[in-house]
Amino acid sequence: MTTMLPAVGLAPEDASTYAEWFACLADPTRVRLLHTVATHPGELTVGALTEAVGISQSTCSHHLRKLADVGFVRLRKEGTATLVSVNRACCTGLPHAADAIMGTIVTKPCCPTDLPADVTVRALTEDDWPDVRRIYAEGIATGDATFETETPSRRTLESKWLPGHRWVAVVDGRVAGWTAATPVSTRECYSGVAETSVYVGDGFRGRGVGKSLLHRQVTAADQSGLWTLQTAIFPENRAGISLHHSAGYRTVGVRERIAQHHGVWRDTVMLERRAGSPSVLTTPDRATC
């Protein structure tokens, strides 16, 4: 029996561009130079870079030209000096390339349609609040769901969650999970941006409840004009990260030591989903990286 492989999702022109980027970084001296420039708050002279990296000026100039040709750095003449700065677009373009190659960027607008038949998702009602708070507490107990250490009150949750974006999943007549969205700001310019949460109760994990909730979450967001959904997940919660990737979220970055949890500094992975995600995940060109 022949196994059919899925269609290749990386366009040939993107593969060629990414290969050129990574080929440029196949030299450790260039990696060190790019790191030094990228982590410096402003421009650097070639002389300062030469001293910082510990190489000759001719070697430094040679590798800087290679980095500039690809678009990683920008060179600017000021009198007899050459000033070097990082191309800030590369700070997102390069990680995007790595994500695209490794397949962690989902470029479809929504999410899988193979939803479990025994899971029903509906709007949260007055009667659901005890189950919602119970499932929230079960998530807190895992240690990898939230920075919260105590279950928020109904009043707290109800006051911050968007009314049209509160959903519960029901299995065999029982509330098995919930999802909700919270505005990130009161400013008008961020009116279409919301932070999302998804919780699945004990005994219902691994049954497609989270997939069903996310499907309803993102389709409702698209229909109502929310253009960006974002969420923060502990790196240890790989299942949660994978679930969000399947729904069109992409990893934006890692916020290191963002807050303490039970006295321990922890990181979070920042993910976001844009309405019509294929249009916003375009490949940067050579000039913009």
C-alpha positions, 0 to 999 in steps of 0.5 A: 500500500502506498502512503500518500504524503500531504501536499508540500506547503512551503512554496519553492520561492520561499524555500529558496529565500530561506535557504539563502538566509541560512546559508549566509548564517552558516559561518560562525563569525557572521552569526557572532557579528549579527548577534552583536549588532542585533543586541546593540541598542544603536549603530556600531562602527566597523572598528567597534565590531572588530574589537567586540568580536576579536577579528581583523577589520578586513575580515569584519568588513567581508562578513558584514558585506555578506550580511548586508547583501542578504538584508540582515544588517544595514550599512551607512556611511558617515564621513570615513566611518561605516555604521552598522545596524540590524535590519529590525524586520529580520528580528521577526522575519528570521524566526518566521522562516524557522517556524515555516520550515519546521511546519509550526506556522499554520497558514489556513484561516481556521482549523480542522473540520474533523470535530468529534461528533459527541462534543457540542459547543454552545454559548455559556448560560447562567447555569454554566458558571459553577461548571466553568469555575470548577473546570478553571480550578482543575486547570489551576491544579495542573500547575501549567495552565495559568498564573492564577493560584485561586479561581476567580469569582464569577463577577470577575470573569463576567466583568472582563469576558466579551459577552459574545465570545463565551462558549462551553463544550458539552459531552453527554450532558455535562460541561466539559470545557470552556473558552472565552475572550477578553479585550486587551485594551479599552483603546479604540485602535485595539477594539478588534484584539482579544486575549483568549483562554481555553480550559478542558475539564478532568476526564475530558482531555484528549477527546477533541473538546479543546479542538471543538472549542477553538473551532467555535472561538475562531469562527465566531471571532472572524464573523464578529470582526475580531482581527487578532486573537492572542494567548500566552501558554507555558512552554511546558504545555506542549499540547496546548501550543499544538492545539492553538497552532492547529487553529491558525495561531502562530508563535510570536515569541517567548517572554522569558521570566515574565512573572512568578508562579508559586515563587518561581520565575516562568516563561510564556509562549506568546501566540496570535491568530489573525483573521485571514491568516494567510494574508498576514503571513507573507514571506518578507522579501530580501530588502525587508527580511 
